Amino acid sequence: MTHRLGLAARTIVPGQAAGTEEILVHGVAAVCDPLGGLYLPESGTLVVSDLHLEKGAAFARRGMMLPPYDTIATLNILAAVISRYDPKVVVSLGDNFHDRKGSQYLPADLRAMIGSMARGRDWIWINGNHDPDGTTDLPGVCTDEFVHAGLVFRHEPSLISSQDRARGEIAGHLHPSATVRRRAKYVRRPCFATDGTRLLMPAFGVLAGGLDLNHKAMHGIFDRTALVAHLLGRDRIYSVRYDSLLG
């Protein structure tokens, strides 16, 4: 899995929702936004995944120095997408922080920023493999799984053999991405991936990497005859069927 500093990869345009893609997941209407959020208009729910906040700080604690701006950059994008939809509920699908200490040591100004975004909304933190203990002193509720609006929200996708669990599942963890050819160039972008039954979210954090839909970790998750990748462009979503993607 390669990593990227995605500060220039998403154009923040508060107040606009142009370039989105409307889809159905298990019969529930959803909007894929190029900023990386999924909005469910019927319930006023915004879903994001794999923020990996304080990743630079986590690496610094291990003696590896990264630019220390990842958290504020990610939160600025999150603030923009919240401003765009004004959701009633925000669901963050796990790996909210890059390690167990991230929320504990979060600087006060960034903590206040999250508090401001959460004010007047229900905020659900799904526990991930990087942060299984939940958050510290932040608004909202921490849980391993959340059932809401006819869907089930988890960090890790369930096995395709568990068909009942897979139906209506919105999950993260695998950071899906896809590659297309455009104007004689190969372009690889994070994506929403869905076969209409379940959906995998792109990683929202600016220092998060991406795993190609052809990677072995993705095998068995989707019905690939129905699979569509909704790629995040600078200011719009590009929807491409799986059989048209580059392997």
C-alpha positions as a Python dict, from the first residue, in 0.01 Angstrom:
ca = {
    (1, 'M'): (0, 0, 0),
    (2, 'T'): (152, 328, -108),
    (3, 'H'): (93, 649, 81),
    (4, 'R'): (29, 996, -54),
    (5, 'L'): (4, 1343, 90),
    (6, 'G'): (-329, 1434, -66),
    (7, 'L'): (-341, 1806, 12),
    (8, 'A'): (-384, 1897, -355),
    (9, 'A'): (-588, 1593, -452),
    (10, 'R'): (-928, 1727, -346),
    (11, 'T'): (-1052, 2077, -422),
    (12, 'I'): (-1250, 2216, -129),
    (13, 'V'): (-1551, 2412, -250),
    (14, 'P'): (-1783, 2467, 50),
    (15, 'G'): (-2150, 2505, -28),
    (16, 'Q'): (-2137, 2322, -360),
    (17, 'A'): (-2227, 1963, -431),
    (18, 'A'): (-2150, 1960, -804),
    (19, 'G'): (-1972, 1657, -940),
    (20, 'T'): (-2136, 1410, -702),
    (21, 'E'): (-2275, 1070, -801),
    (22, 'E'): (-2610, 937, -678),
    (23, 'I'): (-2622, 562, -617),
    (24, 'L'): (-2821, 297, -434),
    (25, 'V'): (-2675, 65, -169),
    (26, 'H'): (-2913, -212, -65),
    (27, 'G'): (-3199, 10, -180),
    (28, 'V'): (-3082, 314, 20),
    (29, 'A'): (-3010, 634, -172),
    (30, 'A'): (-2655, 767, -127),
    (31, 'V'): (-2443, 1046, -270),
    (32, 'C'): (-2072, 992, -338),
    (33, 'D'): (-1891, 1322, -289),
    (34, 'P'): (-1550, 1397, -446),
    (35, 'L'): (-1424, 1512, -105),
    (36, 'G'): (-1452, 1147, 7),
    (37, 'G'): (-1773, 1150, 210),
    (38, 'L'): (-2090, 947, 152),
    (39, 'Y'): (-2416, 1130, 223),
    (40, 'L'): (-2746, 954, 288),
    (41, 'P'): (-3012, 1219, 221),
    (42, 'E'): (-3312, 1031, 361),
    (43, 'S'): (-3159, 1013, 709),
    (44, 'G'): (-2927, 1315, 690),
    (45, 'T'): (-2624, 1096, 757),
    (46, 'L'): (-2268, 1168, 649),
    (47, 'V'): (-2020, 879, 642),
    (48, 'V'): (-1641, 909, 630),
    (49, 'S'): (-1378, 643, 684),
    (50, 'D'): (-1017, 596, 786),
    (51, 'L'): (-934, 952, 891),
    (52, 'H'): (-605, 830, 1042),
    (53, 'L'): (-578, 1151, 1243),
    (54, 'E'): (-244, 1221, 1410),
    (55, 'K'): (-59, 984, 1180),
    (56, 'G'): (238, 1220, 1163),
    (57, 'A'): (246, 1237, 1543),
    (58, 'A'): (226, 857, 1569),
    (59, 'F'): (526, 821, 1338),
    (60, 'A'): (715, 1090, 1531),
    (61, 'R'): (666, 891, 1852),
    (62, 'R'): (848, 610, 1673),
    (63, 'G'): (1133, 835, 1557),
    (64, 'M'): (1013, 873, 1196),
    (65, 'M'): (942, 1233, 1107),
    (66, 'L'): (657, 1323, 871),
    (67, 'P'): (511, 1667, 797),
    (68, 'P'): (298, 1751, 1104),
    (69, 'Y'): (7, 1894, 908),
    (70, 'D'): (-196, 1584, 825),
    (71, 'T'): (-456, 1623, 1101),
    (72, 'I'): (-544, 1986, 1028),
    (73, 'A'): (-555, 1913, 653),
    (74, 'T'): (-791, 1618, 704),
    (75, 'L'): (-1010, 1813, 946),
    (76, 'N'): (-1033, 2106, 702),
    (77, 'I'): (-1167, 1871, 435),
    (78, 'L'): (-1405, 1714, 686),
    (79, 'A'): (-1530, 2060, 788),
    (80, 'A'): (-1593, 2141, 421),
    (81, 'V'): (-1799, 1830, 357),
    (82, 'I'): (-1997, 1884, 679),
    (83, 'S'): (-2065, 2241, 571),
    (84, 'R'): (-2176, 2113, 233),
    (85, 'Y'): (-2445, 1876, 368),
    (86, 'D'): (-2515, 1994, 727),
    (87, 'P'): (-2579, 1633, 838),
    (88, 'K'): (-2781, 1525, 1140),
    (89, 'V'): (-2553, 1226, 1197),
    (90, 'V'): (-2184, 1175, 1125),
    (91, 'V'): (-2044, 821, 1115),
    (92, 'S'): (-1666, 778, 1108),
    (93, 'L'): (-1586, 420, 1009),
    (94, 'G'): (-1283, 334, 1217),
    (95, 'D'): (-911, 404, 1214),
    (96, 'N'): (-1026, 748, 1319),
    (97, 'F'): (-681, 793, 1475),
    (98, 'H'): (-365, 624, 1355),
    (99, 'D'): (-287, 467, 1691),
    (100, 'R'): (-428, 416, 2040),
    (101, 'K'): (-269, 736, 2175),
    (102, 'G'): (-378, 972, 1899),
    (103, 'S'): (-699, 1104, 2052),
    (104, 'Q'): (-546, 1118, 2400),
    (105, 'Y'): (-265, 1351, 2286),
    (106, 'L'): (-469, 1549, 2032),
    (107, 'P'): (-382, 1921, 2065),
    (108, 'A'): (-649, 2138, 2226),
    (109, 'D'): (-714, 2348, 1916),
    (110, 'L'): (-779, 2040, 1702),
    (111, 'R'): (-995, 1889, 1976),
    (112, 'A'): (-1198, 2212, 1978),
    (113, 'M'): (-1232, 2194, 1599),
    (114, 'I'): (-1387, 1848, 1620),
    (115, 'G'): (-1613, 1967, 1900),
    (116, 'S'): (-1735, 2253, 1685),
    (117, 'M'): (-1810, 2022, 1393),
    (118, 'A'): (-1998, 1779, 1621),
    (119, 'R'): (-2212, 2042, 1790),
    (120, 'G'): (-2582, 1978, 1729),
    (121, 'R'): (-2523, 1642, 1561),
    (122, 'D'): (-2503, 1277, 1658),
    (123, 'W'): (-2145, 1159, 1606),
    (124, 'I'): (-2060, 790, 1587),
    (125, 'W'): (-1699, 672, 1609),
    (126, 'I'): (-1664, 314, 1482),
    (127, 'N'): (-1364, 144, 1641),
    (128, 'G'): (-1094, 32, 1397),
    (129, 'N'): (-790, -193, 1409),
    (130, 'H'): (-563, 109, 1465),
    (131, 'D'): (-780, 255, 1742),
    (132, 'P'): (-976, -35, 1897),
    (133, 'D'): (-1021, 142, 2233),
    (134, 'G'): (-1223, 432, 2092),
    (135, 'T'): (-1162, 803, 2137),
    (136, 'T'): (-1068, 1005, 2448),
    (137, 'D'): (-1256, 1320, 2552),
    (138, 'L'): (-1424, 1377, 2219),
    (139, 'P'): (-1797, 1421, 2154),
    (140, 'G'): (-1996, 1125, 2030),
    (141, 'V'): (-2034, 753, 2088),
    (142, 'C'): (-1776, 480, 2024),
    (143, 'T'): (-1893, 139, 1907),
    (144, 'D'): (-1776, -160, 1704),
    (145, 'E'): (-2083, -161, 1480),
    (146, 'F'): (-2373, 72, 1410),
    (147, 'V'): (-2707, -18, 1252),
    (148, 'H'): (-2885, 287, 1111),
    (149, 'A'): (-3105, 397, 821),
    (150, 'G'): (-3142, 43, 683),
    (151, 'L'): (-2765, -11, 669),
    (152, 'V'): (-2493, -153, 893),
    (153, 'F'): (-2168, 36, 947),
    (154, 'R'): (-1846, -152, 1029),
    (155, 'H'): (-1474, -88, 1000),
    (156, 'E'): (-1374, -415, 836),
    (157, 'P'): (-1592, -571, 566),
    (158, 'S'): (-1742, -909, 648),
    (159, 'L'): (-1667, -1215, 439),
    (160, 'I'): (-1874, -1248, 123),
    (161, 'S'): (-1972, -1598, 238),
    (162, 'S'): (-2167, -1429, 518),
    (163, 'Q'): (-2432, -1303, 277),
    (164, 'D'): (-2669, -1179, 546),
    (165, 'R'): (-2393, -969, 704),
    (166, 'A'): (-2281, -835, 367),
    (167, 'R'): (-2620, -696, 267),
    (168, 'G'): (-2643, -326, 335),
    (169, 'E'): (-2289, -308, 469),
    (170, 'I'): (-2086, 14, 459),
    (171, 'A'): (-1725, -55, 557),
    (172, 'G'): (-1376, 91, 535),
    (173, 'H'): (-1036, -53, 631),
    (174, 'L'): (-914, -154, 284),
    (175, 'H'): (-879, 197, 135),
    (176, 'P'): (-1007, 100, -214),
    (177, 'S'): (-853, 263, -520),
    (178, 'A'): (-870, 200, -893),
    (179, 'T'): (-670, 277, -1206),
    (180, 'V'): (-803, 409, -1537),
    (181, 'R'): (-646, 533, -1856),
    (182, 'R'): (-727, 897, -1936),
    (183, 'R'): (-578, 1100, -2219),
    (184, 'A'): (-300, 848, -2273),
    (185, 'K'): (-209, 860, -1904),
    (186, 'Y'): (-271, 612, -1625),
    (187, 'V'): (-456, 766, -1332),
    (188, 'R'): (-494, 592, -996),
    (189, 'R'): (-746, 738, -754),
    (190, 'P'): (-922, 647, -429),
    (191, 'C'): (-1275, 528, -488),
    (192, 'F'): (-1607, 426, -344),
    (193, 'A'): (-1654, 63, -449),
    (194, 'T'): (-1996, -98, -459),
    (195, 'D'): (-2185, -380, -625),
    (196, 'G'): (-2516, -239, -503),
    (197, 'T'): (-2531, -473, -204),
    (198, 'R'): (-2242, -335, 1),
    (199, 'L'): (-1999, -46, -26),
    (200, 'L'): (-1636, 10, 66),
    (201, 'M'): (-1539, 367, 153),
    (202, 'P'): (-1224, 543, 33),
    (203, 'A'): (-980, 652, 302),
    (204, 'F'): (-1050, 1012, 402),
    (205, 'G'): (-717, 1094, 569),
    (206, 'V'): (-468, 1287, 357),
    (207, 'L'): (-182, 1054, 454),
    (208, 'A'): (-380, 735, 398),
    (209, 'G'): (-281, 503, 116),
    (210, 'G'): (-489, 309, -133),
    (211, 'L'): (-530, -58, -217),
    (212, 'D'): (-623, -144, -575),
    (213, 'L'): (-951, -327, -632),
    (214, 'N'): (-750, -601, -803),
    (215, 'H'): (-544, -666, -490),
    (216, 'K'): (-588, -1011, -337),
    (217, 'A'): (-729, -856, -19),
    (218, 'M'): (-1030, -746, -225),
    (219, 'H'): (-1105, -1091, -364),
    (220, 'G'): (-1440, -1235, -264),
    (221, 'I'): (-1582, -910, -129),
    (222, 'F'): (-1791, -806, -429),
    (223, 'D'): (-1995, -950, -710),
    (224, 'R'): (-1754, -821, -973),
    (225, 'T'): (-2011, -846, -1252),
    (226, 'A'): (-2198, -565, -1076),
    (227, 'L'): (-1902, -381, -924),
    (228, 'V'): (-1857, -11, -999),
    (229, 'A'): (-1571, 212, -882),
    (230, 'H'): (-1667, 573, -815),
    (231, 'L'): (-1329, 746, -836),
    (232, 'L'): (-1252, 1071, -653),
    (233, 'G'): (-1146, 1339, -896),
    (234, 'R'): (-1040, 1692, -807),
    (235, 'D'): (-1394, 1823, -825),
    (236, 'R'): (-1614, 1538, -945),
    (237, 'I'): (-1677, 1165, -922),
    (238, 'Y'): (-1585, 939, -1216),
    (239, 'S'): (-1787, 617, -1221),
    (240, 'V'): (-1627, 320, -1399),
    (241, 'R'): (-1743, -43, -1415),
    (242, 'Y'): (-1495, -294, -1283),
    (243, 'D'): (-1443, -464, -1618),
    (244, 'S'): (-1329, -130, -1764),
    (245, 'L'): (-1064, -70, -1498),
    (246, 'L'): (-695, -141, -1554),
    (247, 'G'): (-552, -436, -1367),
}
